[in-house]
């Protein structure tokens, strides 16, 4: 396995700014929250919460609603056509707090694990005291910090998995990267943010593993 060096990202915006960003995008409406509820949550966290990521519970704002809000070079985000079941990828071992809004600390893109498979990365993250991001959390991160998604430095969100009717986990694992405008994506989507999937046992040199150190309501 080849480990890519971590590339430092600037700090996340203050929580008050993150709340206003979600309000401006209309996420609060989808989540059935008022603008004041987001603002009050950010205010309660105060300066102690700065550096954290503000997230809406996936039951309130699913990936299918969040992905189109992403933007890169003026192009909206999208979910690949063969992932129509995107909202069925639910938390698996990375449970969010039982609250409509919560914070994630120490969010990291996992560049050091580029060219690892999800199967290899999951125990390594656990050994580091880290929890893999949910797909919705990864989208929230890119909404607040678009530079978290770079060419050749994108990330998987393996905290979300799809459980089949027989109880087994689907071999697909969600990821967020940048479209090349090929195949069914369409040329018009070149450079757009893309929600797709990779196989559980496959490696990709350009995909790390998004993770967090803690989730707090």
ABEGO torsion letter per residue (X at the ends): XBBBBBBBBBBBBBAAAAAAAAAAAGAAAAAGBBAAAAAAAAAAAEAAABGBBBBBBAAABBAAAAAAABBBGGBBBBBBAAAAAAAABBBBGBBBBBBABBBBBGBBAGAAABGBBAAAAAAAAAAAGBBBBBAAAAAAAAAABAAABBBGBBBBBAABBBBBAAGBBBABBBBBBBBAGBEAAEAAABGBBBBBBBBAABBBAABBBBBBABBBX
